[in-house]
Amino acid sequence: MSEQTDVVVVGLGPGGEHVAGTLAEAGLDVVAVEAELVGGECPYWGCVPSKMMIRAGNLLAEARRVPGIAGDASVRPDWGQVAARIRGEATDDWNDQVAADRLTGKGARLVRGFGRLTGPRQVTVDGRTFQARRGVVLATGSRPRIPPIPGLAETPYWTNRDAVATKELPASLTVLGGGAIGVEIAQVFARFGCRVTVVEGQERLLSAEEPESGRLAADVLKAEGVTVRTSVRAERVSHDGAMFTVHLGNGEAVGAEQLLVATGRRVELAGLGVDAVGIDPAAAAVDTDGRMRVGDGLWAVGDITGRGAFTHVSMYQAQIAIRDILGFPGPDADHRALPRVVFTDPEIGAVGLTEQAARDRGLQVRTSLVPLSSATRGWIHKAGNEGFVKLVQDLDRGVLVGATSAGAAGGEVLYGLGVAVHAEVPVERLRNMIYAYPTFHRTVEAALAALG
């Protein structure tokens, strides 16, 4: 016999938890299903603990910038303090009781186990079947993508979870993958004294972003002692019980005490039983409409939609799905001004389209790029002032369709650029704003002027 309910939410990362809790508070009978920890990747292995690591590394870097500006300083890194903070403040030693109590306190029923679609509006969890009167919300996130490199599967490699949870740093680390996760962890570990090599198969780091962003990340990492290898792939991996050896396509062999695989993330649909509702289990993502509907009585939010593996995307989509389930009006999803930030030092924030993506869509494009150091605040900042603002303008409409803000406060400066892209504010209107002096965001004014 199936158990009747109003809504079943499968996956309780930030988006799924928000859907389940909000619908329960609205008076619906909600079954919330989670196979791991309530809260998902972000608070336990992703956004929150990784930014604690980054904050610690940034403090070390700032202390090392004291000479020549403010006096003298000596720094003795202590990873133990970082590991203790992650366990004590961020993750409760990977115990989700607080999050679980928060969810059930809102009225949702928490069911622990792996949820699988077994029919329209139907989910089975370890032998229990739930039939949802209103429907099912899929919010199952993504998993690390592990490349099929010969020998890799037989080694004790790390994913981001292992790097975040480690109590002690290895003496040396090889990072496979030069995306956001790879470069963030590489910089942090290097700042704590670990010898780091980053291996990226594409021609540059951060290959999904502007070329200037990748070059900036590589230059900064190299200046801090990180070895960066691009345009080369790992062909074989071995482990002798103490050391990893990564054999590269150029004939080079890179040895390290530990290996981090950070080659992207993937959505896993086959195990969810999506074929029971007519979805291809081999698909890379679930297609949704503007209300996050996959079909009648089925919604999806977060990584599973293929719109970016970001907490802010899942929360944004969750709010839209909540409105639709409750029958409230509101705008459809609009992903044109998708913001993302690589939390290296300098931060690299971007919104909307890159220059190449805009050109690929057939837009008539004009761009500008202004170094952060050319602005008064950048000059004042001195040590650690690497960065730039790049704007991508659609000439036909006279609006920005993309922008990158890299610098000491790159992620914060991004906000204003996000508004400009999302609201399609005319470039001429942006040029006639008043920009506070001396701020980092004043570089935007110079970049607007440079558009011509």
Secondary structure, 3 states (H helix, E strand, C coil): CCEEEEEEEECCCHHHHHHHHHHHHCCCCEEEEECCCCCCHHHHCCHHHHHHHHHHHHHHHHHHCCECCCECCCCCCCHHHHHHHHHHHHCCCCCCHHHHHHHHHCCCEEEECCEEEEECCEEEECCEEEEEEEEEEECCCCEECCCCCCCHHHCCCECHHHHHHCCCCCCEEEEECCCHHHHHHHHHHHHCCCEEEEEECCCCCCCCCCHHHHHHHHHHHHHCCCEEEECCCEEEEEECCCCEEEEECCCCEEEECEEEECCCEECCCHHHCHHHHCCCCCCCCCCCCCCCEEECCEEECHHHHCCCCCHHHHHHHHHHHHHHHHCCCCCCCCCCCCEEEECCCCEEEEEECCHHHHHHCCCCEEEEEEEHHHCHHHHHHCCCCCCEEEEEEECCCCEEEEEEEEECCHHHHHHHHHHHHHHCCEHHHHHCCCCCCCCCCHHHHHHHHHCC
